[in-house]
């Protein structure tokens, strides 16, 4: 019958060649489908989990649950939209599913590249963060769902027809896919959010010509345009290279490697460099590579430095804050309605600008920098103390960077403290940040000796911080430190515990036996010497 019909009988060699060709096609399809599944998992991980976790802190923007539920609904809607459409539209869509799948893959790669930059710049522009919180995951998941639907018609159906699905479900191939996904997540965590989007977007774009090549090998009738595939991939890769230059300028790679958490924002001024990282449900602010505070316990140090001092003053009218303009100390001072005027002197408006624009900063400081009772002055604190008019304050709070270099150590000199005393009312109190008595006991003692050299009596304060460990300060006055006259200011806050422990230093927070602390002068910066030695662990 076979010969009568005009068709030659298939030989054993023909059957072996057919089976070999079928196995190659199955392997090719399986590898490509597995690769796209891994990339899809990484896209969902970035858009649905990693980026919202990094930028939406507690009480900041919409809730994570609502954003994720809406994004999952968008994913399902994008995947089911062709099925819900009319029959004529669905048939027209299925005739060109290969080109449609490539187009959606291209759009998805562009969105993955752009999304972390959108978050990055929206973070410091108030309401725009709320827009990005909804727009990025919802639109991204709808695009992914639509691309998955087109890929199902384009590849998975072919894999089902050719019997390649069992190969995809083998334990070894599933293990390799899961390993690839795990390695991708680890790599993305190490290189940061901006570079993760660029790398993942480039990988998605590279899948377009790979898909075109595979379809040529399979000799399918529905093939992606070679011109579209080639130009789309090249254009996206060029975009990724330009984005990599921008990412390196905004947040250099070495800064991400030096931090345990994701860098979500970075900015600089001529004097300072500020980084904001996100991790463990909180934000961490670094200034010139020093951790300034974490939202885990951001109010603890400011409460301990300000409230016990205000509770000892009968009628404080004016307060001077020498710091970085962050708004935390100002918030505690302005909470006391007896204070009529607050002067905040900062050497750089960088932190003040962030405190006015970033949502978590504004919530943390209660918009204290916008108060009518506050005057913000941009000037070097040492220069301002020397040149300001002879005005006296009931309370002076000093929270400046640690004496880690020549520029910072002048704020811990006897000259600086003498100028500070000139602006302190008789009976007033000065509170001075003095590094950690536990990690740098000799630096702490040197700062105390310098305050004594300036004519002040001192009482040490230690504060236990979750993010920074044990921290310290000095309460200073011309005579004996006044007693508490307004205990209601301390109630219900960490300041009550700090006030109870005021003046107490454990044995491990004291300098080594035989160490005699001397004052730090401008031309003999002992505070810098001890700080550098103790920072390197040379407590000798």
Secondary structure, DSSP 8 states (H G I E B T S, - for coil): -TTTTT-----HHHHHHHHHHHHHHHHHHHHHHHHHHHHHHHHHIIIIIIHHHHH--TTSSS-HHHHHHHHHHHHHHHHHHHHHS-HHHHHHHHHTHHHHHHHHHHHHHHHHHHHHHHHHHHTTSTHHHHHHHHHHHHHHHHHHHHHHHHHIIIIIHHHHHHT-HHHHTSHHHHHHHHHHHHHHHHHHHHH-HHHHHHHHHHHHHHHHHHHHHHHHHHT-SS---HHHHHHHHHHHHHHHHHHHHHHHHHS-HHHHHT-SSEEEEEEE-SS-EEEEEEETTEEEEEETTEEEEETTSHHHHHHHHHHHHHTT-SS--EEEEEE-S-SHHHHHHHTSTT--EEEEEES-SHHHHHHHH-HHHHHHHTTGGG-TTEEEEES-HHHHHHHS-S--EEEEEE----S-SHHHHGGGSHHHHHHHHHTEEEEEEEEEE---TTT-HHHHHHHHHHHHHTT-EEEEEEEEETTTEEEEEEEEESSS----S-GGGTTTSHHHHHHHTTT---GGGS--TT-------SSS-HHHHHHHHHHTT---
